[in-house]
């Protein structure tokens, strides 16, 4: 039941609009953890975690389509229940004054964080090139359906490495971000592989050119990073 409620919860903000608003949403779980949802383009991702306890609970996400107030969401990954991957679900929601309510077996509520209407980096991104230490940007060839994506709203980010065909979840991390004077800074609120990273920050230079996002700085482990991300 908990996994079902969690899935319902993540769909909640999206269905009350003929066009899904890009942005971030949050809710407080009965366990005391926080859940955040990012909607970017036609993809959504959610995570449940505790910043204070440095605890990652679970994450899921995937593409969706929408007609009126009906949304069909197909999970590409679910860290807690792989049986849900690839099975479409349809929900109906109501939205009023930034409060998003899904009525199914139970009513679930999300609070609006941002709408990303004018955020230049908001969207769904996938990594395409990386410097592996030789000073050259090399195309990333992920086998099969494996992929690494990053979704951004106006203030929040979440990345994840998955393989939908294998129902595999490898890692995810996320939190808040800021951009200023050519610098992109991430403040980490959850990291599935290493909870000790929670509370740390990483900063990098960035630039946009021909629809590409070039990211140059240091990763969460302190090693140099030079990457190219492109919009899905």
Secondary structure by P-SEA (a helix, b strand, c coil): caaaaaaaaaacccccccccccbbbbbbccccbbbbbbbcccbbbbbbbbcccccccccccccccccccbbbbbbcccccccccccbbbbbcccccccbbbbbccbbbbbbbcccccccccbbbbbbcccccccccbbbbbbccccbbbbbbcccbbbbbcccccccccccbbbbbbcccccbbbbbbcccccccccccbbbbbbbbbcccbbbbbcccccccccccccccc
